[in-house]
Amino acid sequence: QEQLMESGGASVQAGGSLTLTCTGTGDQNNNYYMTWFRQAPGKEREGVASVDRDGRTHYVDSVKGRFTISKDNAEKSLYLRMSSLKAEDTGTYYCAVYTFGWLPIPFVFNDEKYNYWGQGTQVTVSS
């Protein structure tokens, strides 16, 4: 049973930077995908960035060039480095893990696929 806990959320000014951390309890070698999702008030949850078991990364277009996802298997941690933050980046950020195998790329950001979730950490960007 994987347990995930996010940290690092904060209130920042537009243009600022934050790094989110997600720490897990299980063996990350079992994780085919580790993904950051976010949910803004009144909006559906969306996938932001994902890293697969082999280190390949995927980003939603709106964060490309600004966000960087990385993981450290030894530390059982997933990171999201966010820079040039915008007001539209505001939301609750969740890390999630999918352990059932490889996914077609269009499904990497399908939140219904993921079997483990953290509780979320709040990011607020003020303009």
Salt bridges, closest charged atoms under 4 A:
GLU46 OE2 - ARG38 NE 2.65
ASP52 OD2 - ARG56 NE 2.79
ASP54 OD2 - ARG56 NH2 3.52
ASP61 OD1 - LYS64 NZ 2.95
ASP89 OD1 - ARG38 NH1 2.90
ASP89 OD2 - ARG66 NH1 2.74
ASP111 OD2 - ARG45 NE 3.16
